[in-house]
Amino acid sequence: MNFNTDIIDKINSHLPSMSESDQKIANVILNNPQAIVNYTITELANKAAVSTASVSRFCKNLDLVGFHQLKILLAQTDSKRDDYFKEVSLDDFSASLNKISANKVAEIRHTLLPLDSQKILPILELIKKARLIQISAEGATFPVAEDAAYKFNQIGFLAIATSSYETALAQTINLSEADLLIAISNSGESRELLSQIAIAHQKHVPVLALTNRQDSPIALEADFHIKTAVRQRVLESQYYFSRLAALSVIEVLFLLLIADDPKRLAKIEFHEQLVAQKKI
């Protein structure tokens, strides 16, 4: 099974938008994916405290034929992988750090390994040819956009990012087909970013999207899409967007652009010299 179709990734990416019943089922599966292979549909339903009909709906919501297909896909995952999200607790600080570390590694690995030259090279060309790169995100995701703008500017690509939706929208209105819009979203369902993408399309501006779901509205509207993996279950029932995977994608693009033209390193060095006076 390749990383793009990994059922564990799919469950994790859909988890925040699942119904309460689906989340109960997902949590049981994620706690011990390999054990589910030997469950009956009734056993899984009982373990999740839901009905067997709920398990069937859960499978259909993941575009699966049924429970049997779910078991097949779980059986095809690597039983030795220790990257399923486990609970963290201050009761065992060292173990918790190991669990967090394992899951951060899993997020990066499952984000980067599916990437190939056919996907990335056209994106690098877009960046290199862009007169201006606008990077848009909201809320907890905005630091990723800010980091991307900083990195791209450092190596000679004019990039902008603003946390104000109104300002970002005004900036999109002024883009041209010589520019590039990068939209970064956890769920891929942001109305604000979809509005910007719609304007970008009207102006024939290419759009690159980074989201956790390849079937999300933003991913489907974008010209290019990179799927970020997530291992986001923390403290039993709370869900958070990890920025690490999206930041890793930006880092990859940044490093590949430098590898494409080592002269871009000189731009970083020049910038560092300019800001060095701020350091002790």
C-alpha positions, 0 to 999 in steps of 0.5 A, spaced: 500 500 500 502 506 498 503 512 502 497 516 498 492 511 500 494 509 507 488 508 511 491 510 517 493 517 514 485 517 511 482 516 518 487 522 521 486 527 516 478 526 516 478 526 524 477 533 525 470 533 521 467 527 523 461 526 527 461 524 534 459 517 532 465 516 527 470 519 532 469 514 537 470 508 531 476 512 529 479 512 536 478 505 537 481 503 530 487 508 531 489 506 538 490 499 535 489 498 528 492 491 527 487 489 532 481 491 528 483 486 523 481 480 527 475 484 529 468 482 527 463 488 525 459 487 532 466 487 536 468 494 533 461 497 534 461 494 542 468 497 543 466 504 540 460 504 544 456 505 537 451 500 533 453 496 527 450 501 522 454 506 525 460 502 523 458 501 516 456 508 515 463 510 518 466 505 512 462 509 507 464 516 509 471 514 508 469 511 501 470 504 503 465 498 500 464 496 507 467 493 514 471 488 510 475 493 506 477 497 512 480 490 515 483 489 508 486 496 508 488 495 515 492 489 514 496 492 509 499 497 513 505 496 516 504 492 523 511 494 525 510 502 524 510 505 531 507 512 528 499 511 530 498 517 535 498 514 542 496 518 549 501 523 552 501 524 560 505 527 565 505 521 569 510 518 564 514 524 562 520 520 558 515 516 555 510 521 553 516 525 549 518 519 545 510 518 543 510 525 541 517 524 537 515 518 534 508 522 531 512 528 529 517 524 525 510 520 522 507 526 520 514 529 516 515 522 513 508 521 511 508 528 508 514 527 504 515 520 502 509 521 497 512 527 493 516 525 487 519 529 481 513 529 477 509 533 483 515 538 485 518 540 479 512 544 476 511 547 483 518 549 483 518 552 476 512 556 478 515 559 484 521 561 480 517 564 474 513 568 479 513 575 479 510 575 486 508 570 491 502 571 495 502 566 501 495 565 505 493 562 511 488 563 517 489 562 524 493 557 527 496 556 520 498 563 519 505 562 522 507 557 516 505 562 511 509 567 514 515 562 515 514 561 507 514 568 505 520 569 509 524 564 506 522 565 499 524 572 500 531 570 503 533 567 496 530 572 492 523 571 490 518 576 492 513 574 497 508 576 501 503 574 507 498 578 511 494 575 517 488 580 515 483 577 510 481 583 508 488 585 506 490 579 503 483 579 499 485 586 496 492 583 495 489 577 491 485 582 487 492 585 484 495 579 482 496 577 475 497 571 471 505 572 472 504 571 480 502 565 484 498 564 490 499 559 495 493 557 500 495 553 506 489 550 510 488 544 515 481 542 513 482 545 506 475 548 507 476 555 509 471 560 506 476 566 506 481 562 502 476 559 497 474 566 495 481 568 494 482 562 490 476 564 486 479 571 484 485 568 483 482 563 477 478 569 474 485 573 474 488 566 471 493 566 477 496 559 478 494 556 485 498 551 489 494 548 496 497 545 502 491 541 506 491 535 510 485 532 505 486 531 497 478 531 497 477 538 500 474 544 497 481 548 497 485 542 494 480 540 488 480 548 486 487 548 486 491 547 480 497 544 484 496 540 491 500 537 496 497 533 501 500 534 509 499 528 513 497 529 521 497 525 527 493 530 531 490 526 537 492 529 543 490 528 551 484 523 549 479 528 545 482 534 543 484 535 536 489 540 534 492 542 527 500 540 527 504 545 523 510 541 522 508 537 516 506 544 512 512 547 515 516 541 512 513 542 505 516 549 505 522 547 508 523 542 502 521 547 497 526 552 500 532 547 500 530 544 493 530 551 490 537 553 493 540 546 490 537 548 483 541 554 484 547 555 489 547 562 488 541 563 492 545 561 498 549 568 497 542 572 498 541 568 504 548 570 506 547 577 504 541 578 508 544 575 514 549 580 514 544 586 514 541 583 520 547 581 524 547 588 527 541 586 531 545 580 534 549 581 540 
